[in-house]
Amino acid sequence: MASIMNPKSSFRWGDFEALRRIPLATMGVFMSSYCPVECAHCAVSASSRLVERSPEPMIRGVEEMVQVPGLEAVAVTGGEPFAEVELLKTLTTLVHNAGKRVVIYTSGYWGRADTLESVAPVLHSVDGLILGMDLYHRAHIPDGDLINAMRIARDYGAWVAPQVIYCVDGDAHLAYARSILEEAYGARWETHATIVKNPPVPSGRAENIKSFNHFGSPLGGYCYSINGPTLLRDGTLAACCNEDIVLHRGPRQLRVEYRGSFHQSLEELERRPILGYLRKLPPTVLASLASRCLKSEDSVQPARLCQACWAFADRYACMDDSQKERFAEMVDIYLEIQGSPQEHSRGELLFDVAEPEQVSHV
């Protein structure tokens, strides 16, 4: 029987971010790269042309996903999830009825007067919206539509977290977001919304934006995306929400093809050693340790966090058994020198696995 959910007002953006620090407390659903907006900075090169593909593997996967012990929130992404509003309604209803929180990443384009009625059944199940709110979106979405979307989200009790690009024309993007928030909610807009500053992602169409490629995101920290796998439309399970991984590119070690059962795919993914390591140490540290273990001359430092993760995955795949044992020892020594990784108040591991595959809840 589904648990009784707390009121929407008790769950905010900060709560969602805190859950992302806990393995398998949040998971994602990537509906498709279909989107009618087609922004110039889209990291998945989303298109207004819908590629016909059955959503049944994804729907069955969500039915199993919500049964995973400890899962508390599901984030639906795209593309533009609201572009397939009936399918989105099916998915969000499944999650909501299972007593889980629902968060949707969206552009807010559906704030048009002729669209609002069709999205109401979805918003009934939604706890929060993460809105792309920058000058790139503004070129395609009228301010009035965005304001309407934010107001109806408030009326349904959903919080709003505008994502704003920083480091590249950051002040201009922030000024625009604040002007929209004040128009939508008034001077006390902070009671309804939390601005989230995100680095530019030079993937998809955004690869053509030179300033994005010149920006290197911080490398020193942990990657929390690795804590929550993402289910794709065809049933594939990706280890994270990286834009290329969800489009079937990048290291195969970070993806499990459809196995006919979400639980079976999740179990296979969770047993992979690289996942446990990525939850113990920052990707840049792991990539460096892997190079030393392989005695590799490849000392080129990745420019971005995801590149460091991919470099580690590729180097780990090149190791033989003895090198993997040596690598596990190096990780233990590093952890002993640096201190134990941060612990989280999570229960037992979902799957019992032997070292070095044991998942550290970081």
C-alpha positions in Angstrom: 0.0 0.0 0.0 1.3 3.5 -0.9 2.6 5.5 2.0 0.7 8.7 3.1 2.6 11.6 1.5 3.3 14.7 3.5 1.8 18.0 2.1 3.6 19.5 -0.9 4.6 22.5 1.2 6.8 20.3 3.4 9.0 19.3 0.5 11.2 22.0 -1.1 14.1 22.3 -3.5 16.6 22.0 -0.7 15.0 18.7 0.3 15.3 17.4 -3.2 19.0 18.4 -3.4 19.6 16.7 0.0 18.1 13.4 -1.3 20.4 13.5 -4.3 23.3 12.9 -1.9 21.9 9.5 -0.9 22.2 6.6 -3.3 18.9 5.5 -4.8 16.9 8.0 -2.8 16.2 9.8 -6.1 16.0 8.4 -9.7 15.3 9.9 -13.0 13.1 9.2 -16.1 14.3 10.6 -19.4 11.1 10.6 -21.6 12.8 11.6 -24.9 14.7 14.4 -26.6 11.4 15.7 -28.1 10.9 19.4 -27.4 9.0 22.2 -29.3 11.3 24.9 -28.1 14.6 24.1 -29.7 16.9 26.5 -27.8 20.3 27.2 -29.1 22.0 26.0 -25.9 20.2 22.7 -25.6 22.5 20.1 -24.2 20.7 17.1 -25.8 19.9 18.8 -29.2 16.2 18.4 -28.4 14.1 18.5 -31.5 10.5 19.3 -32.3 10.3 16.2 -34.4 8.9 13.3 -32.3 10.6 10.0 -33.0 8.0 7.3 -32.6 9.1 4.8 -30.0 6.9 2.8 -27.7 7.0 4.1 -24.1 5.9 0.8 -22.7 9.4 -0.3 -21.4 9.6 3.0 -19.6 6.2 2.8 -18.1 6.8 -0.8 -16.9 10.2 0.4 -15.6 8.6 3.2 -13.5 6.1 0.7 -12.1 9.0 -1.3 -10.8 11.1 1.8 -9.9 8.6 3.1 -7.3 8.9 -0.2 -5.5 12.6 0.2 -4.8 13.2 0.5 -1.0 14.3 3.9 0.1 13.3 5.7 -3.1 11.7 9.0 -2.2 11.6 11.2 -5.3 11.5 10.8 -9.1 12.7 13.5 -11.5 11.3 13.5 -15.0 13.4 15.1 -17.7 13.7 15.5 -21.5 13.5 17.1 -24.0 10.4 18.8 -22.8 8.3 16.3 -20.7 5.1 18.5 -21.1 5.3 18.1 -24.9 3.9 14.6 -24.4 1.4 15.5 -21.7 -0.7 12.3 -21.7 2.4 10.2 -21.2 3.7 12.5 -18.6 0.4 12.3 -16.8 0.7 8.5 -16.8 4.2 8.6 -15.4 3.6 11.2 -12.7 0.4 9.5 -11.6 2.2 6.3 -11.1 4.9 8.0 -9.0 2.5 10.1 -7.0 0.2 7.2 -6.2 3.1 5.2 -4.9 3.7 7.9 -2.3 6.9 9.3 -4.0 7.7 13.0 -4.7 7.6 14.1 -8.4 9.9 16.7 -9.8 9.9 17.8 -13.5 12.5 19.6 -15.5 10.8 21.9 -18.0 11.0 25.0 -20.0 7.6 26.3 -19.0 6.5 26.7 -22.6 3.1 25.2 -21.7 2.1 28.4 -19.9 0.2 29.5 -23.0 -3.5 30.1 -22.4 -4.6 27.3 -24.8 -2.3 24.8 -23.0 -2.9 25.4 -19.3 -6.0 23.3 -19.1 -4.3 20.2 -20.5 -1.4 20.3 -18.0 -3.6 20.6 -14.9 -3.9 16.8 -14.3 -0.1 16.6 -14.3 0.4 19.4 -11.9 -1.9 17.7 -9.4 0.8 15.1 -8.9 3.9 17.4 -9.1 5.8 18.6 -6.0 8.3 20.8 -7.8 9.3 22.2 -11.2 12.9 23.0 -12.2 12.6 25.6 -14.9 15.2 26.6 -17.5 15.1 30.4 -17.1 17.7 32.2 -19.1 18.1 34.4 -22.1 18.3 31.5 -24.5 14.9 30.3 -23.4 13.5 33.8 -23.6 14.3 33.8 -27.4 11.6 31.1 -27.8 9.2 31.5 -24.8 7.2 34.8 -24.2 7.6 36.1 -20.7 3.9 36.0 -20.2 3.7 32.3 -20.9 6.6 31.6 -18.4 4.9 33.8 -15.8 1.6 31.9 -16.3 3.4 28.6 -15.9 4.9 29.7 -12.6 1.7 31.0 -11.2 -0.3 27.9 -12.0 2.5 25.8 -10.4 2.1 27.9 -7.2 -1.7 27.4 -7.4 -1.1 23.6 -7.3 1.3 23.9 -4.5 4.4 23.0 -6.4 7.7 24.8 -5.7 9.7 26.3 -8.6 13.5 26.3 -9.0 14.6 28.4 -11.9 17.9 27.1 -13.4 20.1 30.0 -14.4 23.4 29.8 -16.3 26.3 31.4 -14.5 30.0 32.1 -15.4 29.0 32.9 -19.0 27.0 36.2 -19.0 25.7 35.1 -15.6 24.7 38.6 -14.4 22.4 39.1 -17.4 20.7 35.7 -17.0 20.3 36.3 -13.2 18.8 39.8 -13.8 16.3 38.3 -16.3 15.3 35.5 -13.9 14.7 37.9 -11.1 12.6 40.2 -13.2 10.4 37.2 -14.2 10.1 36.0 -10.6 9.1 39.5 -9.4 6.5 39.8 -12.1 5.1 36.3 -11.3 5.2 36.4 -7.5 5.9 39.9 -6.4 8.7 41.3 -4.2 8.6 38.3 -1.9 9.2 35.8 -4.7 11.7 33.9 -2.6 8.8 32.3 -0.6 7.8 30.5 -3.8 11.0 30.0 -5.8 14.7 29.2 -5.3 17.2 30.3 -8.1 19.7 27.5 -8.9 22.9 28.6 -10.6 24.2 26.0 -13.1 27.3 25.9 -15.2 26.9 25.9 -19.0 26.9 22.4 -20.5 28.9 22.2 -23.8 26.9 19.2 -25.2 24.4 18.9 -27.9 23.7 22.1 -29.8 25.6 24.0 -27.0 28.8 22.6 -28.4 28.5 25.4 -31.0 28.6 28.1 -28.3 32.3 29.0 -28.0 32.0 30.6 -24.5 30.5 27.3 -23.2 33.4 25.3 -24.4 35.9 27.7 -22.7 34.3 27.2 -19.3 35.6 24.3 -17.2 33.3 23.3 -14.4 34.7 22.7 -10.9 36.5 19.3 -10.6 37.2 19.0 -6.9 33.9 17.7 -5.6 31.9 14.5 -5.7 29.4 13.7 -8.5 26.0 13.3 -6.9 24.2 12.4 -10.1 25.8 9.0 -9.9 23.6 8.3 -6.8 20.4 8.3 -8.9 20.2 6.3 -12.2 18.0 7.5 -15.0 15.5 5.3 -16.9 15.3 5.9 -20.6 12.3 5.5 -22.9 13.5 2.1 -24.3 14.1 0.7 -20.9 17.8 1.3 -20.8 19.1 2.3 -17.4 21.8 5.0 -17.3 24.0 5.5 -14.2 23.4 9.2 -14.2 21.7 12.1 -16.0 24.6 13.1 -18.2 23.3 14.4 -21.5 25.4 12.1 -23.6 24.8 9.0 -21.5 21.1 9.3 -21.8 21.5 9.5 -25.6 23.4 6.2 -25.6 26.9 7.7 -25.9 29.9 7.5 -23.6 31.3 4.5 -21.6 29.1 1.4 -21.7 30.0 0.8 -18.1 27.7 3.6 -17.2 24.7 2.1 -18.9 22.7 -1.2 -18.8 20.7 -2.1 -21.8 17.1 -3.2 -21.3 16.9 -6.5 -19.5 13.1 -6.9 -19.5 13.0 -5.9 -15.8 13.9 -2.7 -14.2 15.0 -4.4 -11.0 17.3 -6.7 -12.9 18.9 -3.8 -14.7 19.3 -1.9 -11.5 20.9 -4.8 -9.7 23.4 -5.3 -12.6 24.2 -1.6 -12.5 24.6 -1.4 -8.7 27.0 -4.4 -8.8 29.5 -2.6 -11.1 32.6 -1.6 -9.2 33.0 1.7 -10.9 29.7 2.9 -9.4 30.8 2.1 -5.9 34.1 4.0 -6.4 32.4 7.0 -7.9 30.3 7.2 -4.7 33.5 7.1 -2.6 35.7 9.6 -4.3 35.6 12.5 -6.7 35.9 11.4 -10.4 39.1 13.5 -10.9 40.8 11.6 -8.0 39.7 8.2 -9.4 40.9 9.1 -12.9 44.3 10.1 -11.4 44.6 6.9 -9.3 43.6 4.8 -12.3 46.4 6.3 -14.4 48.9 5.6 -11.7 47.7 2.0 -11.4 48.1 1.5 -15.1 51.4 3.4 -15.1 49.9 5.4 -17.9 51.6 8.4 -19.4 48.2 9.9 -20.0 48.4 12.7 -17.5 46.1 15.1 -19.3 43.7 16.5 -16.8 40.0 16.4 -17.9 38.4 19.8 -18.2 35.1 18.9 -16.7 33.6 16.7 -14.1 31.9 14.3 -16.5 35.1 14.0 -18.6 36.9 12.9 -15.4 34.3 10.3 -14.8 34.5 9.0 -18.3 38.3 8.9 -18.2 38.1 6.8 -15.0 35.5 4.4 -16.5 37.7 3.9 -19.6 40.9 3.4 -17.6 39.2 1.0 -15.2 38.0 -1.1 -18.1 41.6 -1.5 -19.3 42.8 -3.0 -16.0 43.4 -6.7 -15.5 42.4 -8.5 -12.2 45.7 -7.8 -10.5 45.6 -4.1 -11.4 42.0 -3.9 -10.1 43.2 -5.3 -6.8 46.0 -2.8 -6.7 43.6 0.0 -7.5 41.3 -1.1 -4.7 44.2 -0.9 -2.3 45.1 2.6 -3.6 41.5 3.8 -3.0 41.6 2.4 0.6 44.9 4.1 1.3 43.6 7.4 -0.2 40.5 7.2 2.0 42.5 6.4 5.1 44.8 9.5 4.5 41.9 11.8 3.6 39.5 10.5 6.2 36.4 8.4 5.8 33.9 9.5 3.2 30.8 11.3 4.4 28.1 9.0 5.8 24.4 9.3 5.1 21.5 8.2 7.1 20.5 5.5 4.6 19.5 2.0 5.6 20.9 -1.2 4.4 22.4 -1.7 0.9 19.9 -2.7 -1.6 22.2 -5.4 -2.9 24.8 -7.3 -1.0 28.1 -7.3 -3.0 31.6 -8.3 -2.2 34.5 -5.8 -2.0 35.6 -3.9 -4.0 32.1 -3.7 -5.4 30.4 -2.6 -2.1 28.6 0.7 -2.5 29.7 3.4 -0.1 26.8 5.8 0.7 28.5 9.1 -0.1 
